[in-house]
Amino acid sequence: MTRRGSTLIETVVALALTATLVATSTMLLSSLAATFQLAASVRTLTQTMRATRARAMAEGVALDVAFDASTGIWSIRTSNGTMRRTQALPAPVRFLMLPARARIRFEPTGTADNGTIVLGAGAATRRIIVNQRGRVRLG
């Protein structure tokens, strides 16, 4: 006797396995996308902070990189408050830790406020560290 097709139990098991694989793949892809967003955001902010230091030295004015944790926005301002640039972090990236004043000031001499900015997305975190000489690095 030759049997054709599958039983209801076999079909349900196959569907359950397929659903589990799809759910796992979706979670992994979502986590991977968040990690990529975080890496891109950290690179952009780090490069912008380095360029801001160079601009402060070239123009002979103090420039601030200010952070707003509640909105996920960072901006570049002159010391008198004139806005030069504003950018929001992409979802799901957010600020996890900021310096006490929620800003880093780059002086015309190239020095800066010490500070660490921690960004996170999902379980991943990355740090940007600024020392008083104005060096901006990833930690």
C-alpha positions as CSV (number, residue, x, y, z in Angstrom):
1,M,0.0,0.0,0.0
2,T,1.4,3.3,-1.1
3,R,0.6,6.3,1.0
4,R,0.2,9.8,-0.5
5,G,0.2,13.1,1.3
6,S,0.9,13.8,4.9
7,T,-1.1,13.5,8.1
8,L,-2.5,16.4,10.0
9,I,0.1,15.9,12.7
10,E,3.0,16.0,10.2
11,T,1.6,19.2,8.7
12,V,1.2,20.9,12.1
13,V,4.7,20.0,13.1
14,A,6.1,21.3,9.8
15,L,4.2,24.6,10.2
16,A,5.4,24.9,13.8
17,L,9.0,24.4,12.8
18,T,8.6,26.9,9.9
19,A,7.1,29.5,12.3
20,T,9.9,29.0,14.8
21,L,12.6,29.5,12.1
22,V,10.8,32.6,10.7
23,A,10.5,34.1,14.2
24,T,14.1,33.4,15.0
25,S,15.3,34.8,11.7
26,T,13.3,38.0,12.1
27,M,14.7,38.6,15.6
28,L,18.3,38.0,14.4
29,L,17.8,40.3,11.4
30,S,16.2,43.0,13.6
31,S,19.2,42.8,16.1
32,L,21.6,42.9,13.2
33,A,20.0,46.0,11.7
34,A,20.1,47.7,15.1
35,T,23.8,46.9,15.4
36,F,24.5,48.4,12.0
37,Q,22.4,51.5,12.8
38,L,24.4,51.9,16.0
39,A,27.8,51.5,14.2
40,A,26.8,54.1,11.6
41,S,25.6,56.5,14.2
42,V,28.8,56.2,16.3
43,R,31.0,56.7,13.2
44,T,29.0,59.8,12.1
45,L,29.0,61.4,15.5
46,T,32.7,60.7,16.1
47,Q,33.7,62.1,12.7
48,T,31.5,65.2,13.3
49,M,33.1,65.8,16.7
50,R,36.6,65.6,15.1
51,A,35.5,68.0,12.4
52,T,34.0,70.3,15.0
53,R,37.3,70.4,16.9
54,A,39.1,71.3,13.6
55,R,36.5,73.9,12.8
56,A,36.9,75.5,16.3
57,M,40.7,75.7,15.8
58,A,40.4,77.1,12.2
59,E,37.8,79.7,13.1
60,G,39.3,80.6,16.5
61,V,35.9,80.2,18.3
62,A,34.6,77.7,20.9
63,L,32.1,75.2,19.5
64,D,29.8,72.9,21.5
65,V,28.4,69.6,20.5
66,A,25.2,69.4,22.6
67,F,23.1,66.3,23.3
68,D,19.5,65.9,24.2
69,A,18.8,62.4,25.5
70,S,15.1,62.8,25.6
71,T,14.8,63.5,21.9
72,G,17.9,61.7,20.6
73,I,19.1,64.9,18.9
74,W,22.7,66.2,18.9
75,S,23.6,69.7,17.6
76,I,26.6,71.9,17.0
77,R,26.5,75.4,18.4
78,T,28.7,78.4,18.9
79,S,29.4,79.3,22.5
80,N,26.8,82.1,22.2
81,G,24.1,79.6,21.1
82,T,24.0,80.0,17.3
83,M,23.0,76.7,15.8
84,R,25.3,75.3,13.1
85,R,23.9,71.8,12.6
86,T,21.3,69.5,14.2
87,Q,20.8,65.8,13.6
88,A,18.7,63.1,15.2
89,L,19.8,59.6,16.0
90,P,18.0,57.0,13.9
91,A,15.7,54.6,15.7
92,P,16.4,52.4,17.6
93,V,19.7,54.2,18.6
94,R,19.6,56.3,21.7
95,F,21.9,58.1,24.2
96,L,22.5,55.9,27.2
97,M,25.0,58.2,29.0
98,L,26.1,61.8,28.5
99,P,28.6,64.2,30.1
100,A,27.2,66.1,33.1
101,R,26.5,69.2,31.1
102,A,25.2,67.2,28.1
103,R,27.7,68.8,25.9
104,I,31.3,68.7,24.8
105,R,33.0,72.1,24.2
106,F,35.9,72.4,21.8
107,E,38.0,75.4,22.4
108,P,39.9,77.4,19.7
109,T,43.2,75.9,21.1
110,G,41.9,72.4,20.3
111,T,41.3,71.4,23.9
112,A,38.0,70.1,25.0
113,D,35.8,69.1,28.0
114,N,36.4,65.5,29.1
115,G,33.4,63.4,28.4
116,T,32.1,60.0,27.5
117,I,29.0,59.5,25.3
118,V,27.4,56.1,25.3
119,L,25.0,55.1,22.5
120,G,23.0,52.0,22.5
121,A,20.6,50.0,20.3
122,G,19.1,46.8,21.6
123,A,21.7,45.0,23.7
124,A,24.7,46.6,21.9
125,T,26.5,49.7,23.2
126,R,29.3,51.9,21.9
127,R,31.3,54.7,23.6
128,I,32.8,57.9,22.3
129,I,35.5,59.3,24.6
130,V,36.8,62.8,24.4
131,N,39.9,63.8,26.5
132,Q,40.9,67.3,27.6
133,R,43.4,67.5,24.7
134,G,40.4,67.3,22.4
135,R,41.1,63.8,21.1
136,V,37.9,62.0,20.1
137,R,38.1,58.2,20.0
138,L,36.0,55.1,20.2
139,G,36.1,53.1,23.4
